[in-house]
Amino acid sequence: MNIEPTFPPGREAKLRYGDADYQILHPGEFVRCAVTGRPIRLDELRYWSVERQEPYANASVAFQRYNALLGSRQ
């Protein structure tokens, strides 16, 4: 029985997130969104938090996370 792997193929990358880009600490093809758990291909990664060192699937999810953290500080 040959089972095809589903997306994401390959390994999960480990990154260090900077202000304008990221540094690859361990090579891989994707990272997981810190909020949704959804895999994000590195070539599609656009949103992350430098402070929290976590990636986000899209702008809406990043804003949702920001608001959730802002509310927990008050």
Phi and psi restraints in degrees (range 20) as a CNS / XPLOR table:
assign (resid 1 and name C) (resid 2 and name N)
       (resid 2 and name CA) (resid 2 and name C) 1.0 -105.3 20.0 2
assign (resid 2 and name N) (resid 2 and name CA)
       (resid 2 and name C) (resid 3 and name N) 1.0 114.5 20.0 2
assign (resid 2 and name C) (resid 3 and name N)
       (resid 3 and name CA) (resid 3 and name C) 1.0 -105.2 20.0 2
assign (resid 3 and name N) (resid 3 and name CA)
       (resid 3 and name C) (resid 4 and name N) 1.0 120.6 20.0 2
assign (resid 3 and name C) (resid 4 and name N)
       (resid 4 and name CA) (resid 4 and name C) 1.0 -75.8 20.0 2
assign (resid 4 and name N) (resid 4 and name CA)
       (resid 4 and name C) (resid 5 and name N) 1.0 134.2 20.0 2
assign (resid 4 and name C) (resid 5 and name N)
       (resid 5 and name CA) (resid 5 and name C) 1.0 -68.9 20.0 2
assign (resid 5 and name N) (resid 5 and name CA)
       (resid 5 and name C) (resid 6 and name N) 1.0 143.9 20.0 2
assign (resid 5 and name C) (resid 6 and name N)
       (resid 6 and name CA) (resid 6 and name C) 1.0 -89.7 20.0 2
assign (resid 6 and name N) (resid 6 and name CA)
       (resid 6 and name C) (resid 7 and name N) 1.0 166.1 20.0 2
assign (resid 6 and name C) (resid 7 and name N)
       (resid 7 and name CA) (resid 7 and name C) 1.0 -59.5 20.0 2
assign (resid 7 and name N) (resid 7 and name CA)
       (resid 7 and name C) (resid 8 and name N) 1.0 137.1 20.0 2
assign (resid 7 and name C) (resid 8 and name N)
       (resid 8 and name CA) (resid 8 and name C) 1.0 -93.2 20.0 2
assign (resid 8 and name N) (resid 8 and name CA)
       (resid 8 and name C) (resid 9 and name N) 1.0 134.3 20.0 2
assign (resid 8 and name C) (resid 9 and name N)
       (resid 9 and name CA) (resid 9 and name C) 1.0 -73.2 20.0 2
assign (resid 9 and name N) (resid 9 and name CA)
       (resid 9 and name C) (resid 10 and name N) 1.0 151.6 20.0 2
assign (resid 9 and name C) (resid 10 and name N)
       (resid 10 and name CA) (resid 10 and name C) 1.0 83.6 20.0 2
assign (resid 10 and name N) (resid 10 and name CA)
       (resid 10 and name C) (resid 11 and name N) 1.0 -156.9 20.0 2
assign (resid 10 and name C) (resid 11 and name N)
       (resid 11 and name CA) (resid 11 and name C) 1.0 -104.9 20.0 2
assign (resid 11 and name N) (resid 11 and name CA)
       (resid 11 and name C) (resid 12 and name N) 1.0 156.6 20.0 2
assign (resid 11 and name C) (resid 12 and name N)
       (resid 12 and name CA) (resid 12 and name C) 1.0 -79.2 20.0 2
assign (resid 12 and name N) (resid 12 and name CA)
       (resid 12 and name C) (resid 13 and name N) 1.0 130.8 20.0 2
assign (resid 12 and name C) (resid 13 and name N)
       (resid 13 and name CA) (resid 13 and name C) 1.0 -83.1 20.0 2
assign (resid 13 and name N) (resid 13 and name CA)
       (resid 13 and name C) (resid 14 and name N) 1.0 156.6 20.0 2
assign (resid 13 and name C) (resid 14 and name N)
       (resid 14 and name CA) (resid 14 and name C) 1.0 -116.7 20.0 2
assign (resid 14 and name N) (resid 14 and name CA)
       (resid 14 and name C) (resid 15 and name N) 1.0 126.2 20.0 2
assign (resid 14 and name C) (resid 15 and name N)
       (resid 15 and name CA) (resid 15 and name C) 1.0 -124.5 20.0 2
assign (resid 15 and name N) (resid 15 and name CA)
       (resid 15 and name C) (resid 16 and name N) 1.0 156.8 20.0 2
assign (resid 15 and name C) (resid 16 and name N)
       (resid 16 and name CA) (resid 16 and name C) 1.0 -112.4 20.0 2
assign (resid 16 and name N) (resid 16 and name CA)
       (resid 16 and name C) (resid 17 and name N) 1.0 121.1 20.0 2
assign (resid 16 and name C) (resid 17 and name N)
       (resid 17 and name CA) (resid 17 and name C) 1.0 -90.7 20.0 2
assign (resid 17 and name N) (resid 17 and name CA)
       (resid 17 and name C) (resid 18 and name N) 1.0 127.6 20.0 2
assign (resid 17 and name C) (resid 18 and name N)
       (resid 18 and name CA) (resid 18 and name C) 1.0 -110.8 20.0 2
assign (resid 18 and name N) (resid 18 and name CA)
       (resid 18 and name C) (resid 19 and name N) 1.0 -176.4 20.0 2
assign (resid 18 and name C) (resid 19 and name N)
       (resid 19 and name CA) (resid 19 and name C) 1.0 -63.7 20.0 2
assign (resid 19 and name N) (resid 19 and name CA)
       (resid 19 and name C) (resid 20 and name N) 1.0 -41.6 20.0 2
assign (resid 19 and name C) (resid 20 and name N)
       (resid 20 and name CA) (resid 20 and name C) 1.0 -117.1 20.0 2
assign (resid 20 and name N) (resid 20 and name CA)
       (resid 20 and name C) (resid 21 and name N) 1.0 -14.4 20.0 2
assign (resid 20 and name C) (resid 21 and name N)
       (resid 21 and name CA) (resid 21 and name C) 1.0 -156.9 20.0 2
assign (resid 21 and name N) (resid 21 and name CA)
       (resid 21 and name C) (resid 22 and name N) 1.0 -172.2 20.0 2
assign (resid 21 and name C) (resid 22 and name N)
       (resid 22 and name CA) (resid 22 and name C) 1.0 -131.5 20.0 2
assign (resid 22 and name N) (resid 22 and name CA)
       (resid 22 and name C) (resid 23 and name N) 1.0 159.0 20.0 2
assign (resid 22 and name C) (resid 23 and name N)
       (resid 23 and name CA) (resid 23 and name C) 1.0 -111.6 20.0 2
assign (resid 23 and name N) (resid 23 and name CA)
       (resid 23 and name C) (resid 24 and name N) 1.0 133.5 20.0 2
assign (resid 23 and name C) (resid 24 and name N)
       (resid 24 and name CA) (resid 24 and name C) 1.0 -84.5 20.0 2
assign (resid 24 and name N) (resid 24 and name CA)
       (resid 24 and name C) (resid 25 and name N) 1.0 116.5 20.0 2
assign (resid 24 and name C) (resid 25 and name N)
       (resid 25 and name CA) (resid 25 and name C) 1.0 -89.2 20.0 2
assign (resid 25 and name N) (resid 25 and name CA)
       (resid 25 and name C) (resid 26 and name N) 1.0 -40.1 20.0 2
assign (resid 25 and name C) (resid 26 and name N)
       (resid 26 and name CA) (resid 26 and name C) 1.0 -134.5 20.0 2
assign (resid 26 and name N) (resid 26 and name CA)
       (resid 26 and name C) (resid 27 and name N) 1.0 121.4 20.0 2
assign (resid 26 and name C) (resid 27 and name N)
       (resid 27 and name CA) (resid 27 and name C) 1.0 -60.2 20.0 2
assign (resid 27 and name N) (resid 27 and name CA)
       (resid 27 and name C) (resid 28 and name N) 1.0 150.1 20.0 2
assign (resid 27 and name C) (resid 28 and name N)
       (resid 28 and name CA) (resid 28 and name C) 1.0 -177.4 20.0 2
assign (resid 28 and name N) (resid 28 and name CA)
       (resid 28 and name C) (resid 29 and name N) 1.0 -179.9 20.0 2
assign (resid 28 and name C) (resid 29 and name N)
       (resid 29 and name CA) (resid 29 and name C) 1.0 -103.2 20.0 2
assign (resid 29 and name N) (resid 29 and name CA)
       (resid 29 and name C) (resid 30 and name N) 1.0 -15.7 20.0 2
assign (resid 29 and name C) (resid 30 and name N)
       (resid 30 and name CA) (resid 30 and name C) 1.0 -154.2 20.0 2
assign (resid 30 and name N) (resid 30 and name CA)
       (resid 30 and name C) (resid 31 and name N) 1.0 166.0 20.0 2
assign (resid 30 and name C) (resid 31 and name N)
       (resid 31 and name CA) (resid 31 and name C) 1.0 -127.5 20.0 2
assign (resid 31 and name N) (resid 31 and name CA)
       (resid 31 and name C) (resid 32 and name N) 1.0 167.3 20.0 2
assign (resid 31 and name C) (resid 32 and name N)
       (resid 32 and name CA) (resid 32 and name C) 1.0 -107.3 20.0 2
assign (resid 32 and name N) (resid 32 and name CA)
       (resid 32 and name C) (resid 33 and name N) 1.0 136.7 20.0 2
assign (resid 32 and name C) (resid 33 and name N)
       (resid 33 and name CA) (resid 33 and name C) 1.0 -59.3 20.0 2
assign (resid 33 and name N) (resid 33 and name CA)
       (resid 33 and name C) (resid 34 and name N) 1.0 132.5 20.0 2
assign (resid 33 and name C) (resid 34 and name N)
       (resid 34 and name CA) (resid 34 and name C) 1.0 -67.6 20.0 2
assign (resid 34 and name N) (resid 34 and name CA)
       (resid 34 and name C) (resid 35 and name N) 1.0 -21.3 20.0 2
assign (resid 34 and name C) (resid 35 and name N)
       (resid 35 and name CA) (resid 35 and name C) 1.0 -97.8 20.0 2
assign (resid 35 and name N) (resid 35 and name CA)
       (resid 35 and name C) (resid 36 and name N) 1.0 -50.3 20.0 2
assign (resid 35 and name C) (resid 36 and name N)
       (resid 36 and name CA) (resid 36 and name C) 1.0 -95.6 20.0 2
assign (resid 36 and name N) (resid 36 and name CA)
       (resid 36 and name C) (resid 37 and name N) 1.0 -20.4 20.0 2
assign (resid 36 and name C) (resid 37 and name N)
       (resid 37 and name CA) (resid 37 and name C) 1.0 79.7 20.0 2
assign (resid 37 and name N) (resid 37 and name CA)
       (resid 37 and name C) (resid 38 and name N) 1.0 -1.4 20.0 2
assign (resid 37 and name C) (resid 38 and name N)
       (resid 38 and name CA) (resid 38 and name C) 1.0 -67.5 20.0 2
assign (resid 38 and name N) (resid 38 and name CA)
       (resid 38 and name C) (resid 39 and name N) 1.0 136.2 20.0 2
assign (resid 38 and name C) (resid 39 and name N)
       (resid 39 and name CA) (resid 39 and name C) 1.0 -69.8 20.0 2
assign (resid 39 and name N) (resid 39 and name CA)
       (resid 39 and name C) (resid 40 and name N) 1.0 141.5 20.0 2
assign (resid 39 and name C) (resid 40 and name N)
       (resid 40 and name CA) (resid 40 and name C) 1.0 -125.5 20.0 2
assign (resid 40 and name N) (resid 40 and name CA)
       (resid 40 and name C) (resid 41 and name N) 1.0 117.7 20.0 2
assign (resid 40 and name C) (resid 41 and name N)
       (resid 41 and name CA) (resid 41 and name C) 1.0 -62.8 20.0 2
assign (resid 41 and name N) (resid 41 and name CA)
       (resid 41 and name C) (resid 42 and name N) 1.0 143.1 20.0 2
assign (resid 41 and name C) (resid 42 and name N)
       (resid 42 and name CA) (resid 42 and name C) 1.0 -59.1 20.0 2
assign (resid 42 and name N) (resid 42 and name CA)
       (resid 42 and name C) (resid 43 and name N) 1.0 -35.1 20.0 2
assign (resid 42 and name C) (resid 43 and name N)
       (resid 43 and name CA) (resid 43 and name C) 1.0 -72.9 20.0 2
assign (resid 43 and name N) (resid 43 and name CA)
       (resid 43 and name C) (resid 44 and name N) 1.0 -8.3 20.0 2
assign (resid 43 and name C) (resid 44 and name N)
       (resid 44 and name CA) (resid 44 and name C) 1.0 -109.2 20.0 2
assign (resid 44 and name N) (resid 44 and name CA)
       (resid 44 and name C) (resid 45 and name N) 1.0 -2.2 20.0 2
assign (resid 44 and name C) (resid 45 and name N)
       (resid 45 and name CA) (resid 45 and name C) 1.0 -73.8 20.0 2
assign (resid 45 and name N) (resid 45 and name CA)
       (resid 45 and name C) (resid 46 and name N) 1.0 118.7 20.0 2
assign (resid 45 and name C) (resid 46 and name N)
       (resid 46 and name CA) (resid 46 and name C) 1.0 -127.1 20.0 2
assign (resid 46 and name N) (resid 46 and name CA)
       (resid 46 and name C) (resid 47 and name N) 1.0 -19.8 20.0 2
assign (resid 46 and name C) (resid 47 and name N)
       (resid 47 and name CA) (resid 47 and name C) 1.0 -127.0 20.0 2
assign (resid 47 and name N) (resid 47 and name CA)
       (resid 47 and name C) (resid 48 and name N) 1.0 130.9 20.0 2
assign (resid 47 and name C) (resid 48 and name N)
       (resid 48 and name CA) (resid 48 and name C) 1.0 -159.8 20.0 2
assign (resid 48 and name N) (resid 48 and name CA)
       (resid 48 and name C) (resid 49 and name N) 1.0 166.4 20.0 2
assign (resid 48 and name C) (resid 49 and name N)
       (resid 49 and name CA) (resid 49 and name C) 1.0 -109.8 20.0 2
assign (resid 49 and name N) (resid 49 and name CA)
       (resid 49 and name C) (resid 50 and name N) 1.0 122.2 20.0 2
assign (resid 49 and name C) (resid 50 and name N)
       (resid 50 and name CA) (resid 50 and name C) 1.0 -68.8 20.0 2
assign (resid 50 and name N) (resid 50 and name CA)
       (resid 50 and name C) (resid 51 and name N) 1.0 -43.7 20.0 2
assign (resid 50 and name C) (resid 51 and name N)
       (resid 51 and name CA) (resid 51 and name C) 1.0 -60.4 20.0 2
assign (resid 51 and name N) (resid 51 and name CA)
       (resid 51 and name C) (resid 52 and name N) 1.0 -46.4 20.0 2
assign (resid 51 and name C) (resid 52 and name N)
       (resid 52 and name CA) (resid 52 and name C) 1.0 -92.0 20.0 2
assign (resid 52 and name N) (resid 52 and name CA)
       (resid 52 and name C) (resid 53 and name N) 1.0 -13.0 20.0 2
assign (resid 52 and name C) (resid 53 and name N)
       (resid 53 and name CA) (resid 53 and name C) 1.0 54.9 20.0 2
assign (resid 53 and name N) (resid 53 and name CA)
       (resid 53 and name C) (resid 54 and name N) 1.0 53.4 20.0 2
assign (resid 53 and name C) (resid 54 and name N)
       (resid 54 and name CA) (resid 54 and name C) 1.0 -140.7 20.0 2
assign (resid 54 and name N) (resid 54 and name CA)
       (resid 54 and name C) (resid 55 and name N) 1.0 142.0 20.0 2
assign (resid 54 and name C) (resid 55 and name N)
       (resid 55 and name CA) (resid 55 and name C) 1.0 -90.7 20.0 2
assign (resid 55 and name N) (resid 55 and name CA)
       (resid 55 and name C) (resid 56 and name N) 1.0 157.2 20.0 2
assign (resid 55 and name C) (resid 56 and name N)
       (resid 56 and name CA) (resid 56 and name C) 1.0 -130.5 20.0 2
assign (resid 56 and name N) (resid 56 and name CA)
       (resid 56 and name C) (resid 57 and name N) 1.0 146.6 20.0 2
assign (resid 56 and name C) (resid 57 and name N)
       (resid 57 and name CA) (resid 57 and name C) 1.0 -67.5 20.0 2
assign (resid 57 and name N) (resid 57 and name CA)
       (resid 57 and name C) (resid 58 and name N) 1.0 -33.9 20.0 2
assign (resid 57 and name C) (resid 58 and name N)
       (resid 58 and name CA) (resid 58 and name C) 1.0 -162.4 20.0 2
assign (resid 58 and name N) (resid 58 and name CA)
       (resid 58 and name C) (resid 59 and name N) 1.0 178.1 20.0 2
assign (resid 58 and name C) (resid 59 and name N)
       (resid 59 and name CA) (resid 59 and name C) 1.0 -63.3 20.0 2
assign (resid 59 and name N) (resid 59 and name CA)
       (resid 59 and name C) (resid 60 and name N) 1.0 -38.5 20.0 2
assign (resid 59 and name C) (resid 60 and name N)
       (resid 60 and name CA) (resid 60 and name C) 1.0 -62.6 20.0 2
assign (resid 60 and name N) (resid 60 and name CA)
       (resid 60 and name C) (resid 61 and name N) 1.0 -43.1 20.0 2
assign (resid 60 and name C) (resid 61 and name N)
       (resid 61 and name CA) (resid 61 and name C) 1.0 -67.3 20.0 2
assign (resid 61 and name N) (resid 61 and name CA)
       (resid 61 and name C) (resid 62 and name N) 1.0 -40.4 20.0 2
assign (resid 61 and name C) (resid 62 and name N)
       (resid 62 and name CA) (resid 62 and name C) 1.0 -61.6 20.0 2
assign (resid 62 and name N) (resid 62 and name CA)
       (resid 62 and name C) (resid 63 and name N) 1.0 -42.5 20.0 2
assign (resid 62 and name C) (resid 63 and name N)
       (resid 63 and name CA) (resid 63 and name C) 1.0 -66.5 20.0 2
assign (resid 63 and name N) (resid 63 and name CA)
       (resid 63 and name C) (resid 64 and name N) 1.0 -40.0 20.0 2
assign (resid 63 and name C) (resid 64 and name N)
       (resid 64 and name CA) (resid 64 and name C) 1.0 -59.8 20.0 2
assign (resid 64 and name N) (resid 64 and name CA)
       (resid 64 and name C) (resid 65 and name N) 1.0 -45.1 20.0 2
assign (resid 64 and name C) (resid 65 and name N)
       (resid 65 and name CA) (resid 65 and name C) 1.0 -64.8 20.0 2
assign (resid 65 and name N) (resid 65 and name CA)
       (resid 65 and name C) (resid 66 and name N) 1.0 -43.8 20.0 2
assign (resid 65 and name C) (resid 66 and name N)
       (resid 66 and name CA) (resid 66 and name C) 1.0 -58.2 20.0 2
assign (resid 66 and name N) (resid 66 and name CA)
       (resid 66 and name C) (resid 67 and name N) 1.0 -47.8 20.0 2
assign (resid 66 and name C) (resid 67 and name N)
       (resid 67 and name CA) (resid 67 and name C) 1.0 -64.3 20.0 2
assign (resid 67 and name N) (resid 67 and name CA)
       (resid 67 and name C) (resid 68 and name N) 1.0 -39.0 20.0 2
assign (resid 67 and name C) (resid 68 and name N)
       (resid 68 and name CA) (resid 68 and name C) 1.0 -63.8 20.0 2
assign (resid 68 and name N) (resid 68 and name CA)
       (resid 68 and name C) (resid 69 and name N) 1.0 -41.4 20.0 2
assign (resid 68 and name C) (resid 69 and name N)
       (resid 69 and name CA) (resid 69 and name C) 1.0 -71.8 20.0 2
assign (resid 69 and name N) (resid 69 and name CA)
       (resid 69 and name C) (resid 70 and name N) 1.0 -36.1 20.0 2
assign (resid 69 and name C) (resid 70 and name N)
       (resid 70 and name CA) (resid 70 and name C) 1.0 -64.0 20.0 2
assign (resid 70 and name N) (resid 70 and name CA)
       (resid 70 and name C) (resid 71 and name N) 1.0 -40.9 20.0 2
assign (resid 70 and name C) (resid 71 and name N)
       (resid 71 and name CA) (resid 71 and name C) 1.0 -66.0 20.0 2
assign (resid 71 and name N) (resid 71 and name CA)
       (resid 71 and name C) (resid 72 and name N) 1.0 -31.8 20.0 2
assign (resid 71 and name C) (resid 72 and name N)
       (resid 72 and name CA) (resid 72 and name C) 1.0 -76.6 20.0 2
assign (resid 72 and name N) (resid 72 and name CA)
       (resid 72 and name C) (resid 73 and name N) 1.0 -15.2 20.0 2
assign (resid 72 and name C) (resid 73 and name N)
       (resid 73 and name CA) (resid 73 and name C) 1.0 -83.6 20.0 2
assign (resid 73 and name N) (resid 73 and name CA)
       (resid 73 and name C) (resid 74 and name N) 1.0 -17.0 20.0 2
